[in-house]
Amino acid sequence: MPKSPLSLIEFPADEPQRALRFWSGLLQADLEPRRDGEGEGWQTHSQSPAVGVHARGRGPGDSFSLPYFQVSDMAEALSRVEELGGSVVHPGDNWAICKDSEGSPFGLARA
């Protein structure tokens, strides 16, 4: 079976401690404070795809749960998103938030 390009599923939370208790209990996995370069919040580091939780804010990734797909070349992937009719909401070098051709949000994470 080929390796899944899914690297992270992110859940914004109104009450992060409640969300941490829920996801760690459901997955029976520890969500640890994020390391440098991983953003704010907590995530698993022992499973793939990683599951992350962060405090809900006003940013583009703060309204819905987001799957993050791993890409090796971020610039090329962002270009491809736009060529295929999607949009780049929050560009970045290591991660980006996009919408597909139908407006569904998703993330990209550099491998």
N, C-alpha and C positions, 0 to 999 in steps of 0.2 A: 504494500500500500504506500503511495507517495506521501511524503511529509506534508502535513497540513500547513497552508500559509497563514492560518489563524494564530496570532501570537498573544492576544490579550482581549478579554471582554471586560469592559469598564462600566461600573454602576455608580451614578451620582446618588447621593443620599442626603435627605433633609436632616436625619439624625445619624451621623456616621457610626457612632458606637452601636446603635441598634442594628445597622446594616452589617457591621463587622461581625456581631454576634450571630446574625442570621446566616450570612454566607459561610463563615467558618464552621458553623454547626451543620449546615446543609452539606457542604463539601467535605467535612471532616478534615479541614486543612487550615494551617495557620496563615493569616493575612498579616504580613509584617510591614513596619514602616518602610516607605519607599526609599531606595538608595539614590545617590546623586545621579541626576540625569533621567530619573523615572517620573518626575513630577511630584505632586503632592498626594498624600493619602497613604493607602496600604495596598499590598498585593501579595499573592502567592508567589513563591519563588521555586517551588518544588514540583510543579505540574505544568503541563502544556495543554491548552493555552493557559496563560496566567489569568487570574481573576483579580480585578482591582476595584477598590471603593475609594471615593473621594467626596468631600463635602460639596453639596450642590452649590453652584454659583451662577453667574450670568453668561458664562462663555459658551461656545458652540458645542462643547461636549458635555454640557451640564443639564440637558433636558431629558435625555433618553440614555438607555444602556447602549454602548457602542462596541461592536466588534472591531478589533484592529488587525489588519492583515499585514503580514511581513513582506517587505519589498527590499530588493538589493540596491536599487537606484531610485532614490526619492524623486529627483528632478524628472526622470523619465516617467515614473508612475503618475506624478501630478499632471504632467503633460498629457498622458494617456487618458486620465480621468476627464479632462476637458475635451479632448478629441472625440471621446465617446458620448458626449452630451451631459456629463456630470459637471459638478462645480467644486472648486476648492474654497472651503470656508475659512480655514486657518492653516496656511502653509507653514512648513518648518523643515529643518534639515534632518531631525531625528524622528519626528512624528508629525502628522498632519490630520486635520479633520476635513472630510469631504462629504458630498452628497451625490448619490447616483442619479441617473437620468430621470428617476421618478421622485426625487427629493428625499429619499431615505438616507440618513446620516450613517457614516462609517469612518473608521480611522485607518491610517497607514502608519506602520512603524518600520524604521530602517533596520535591516538585519545586522 
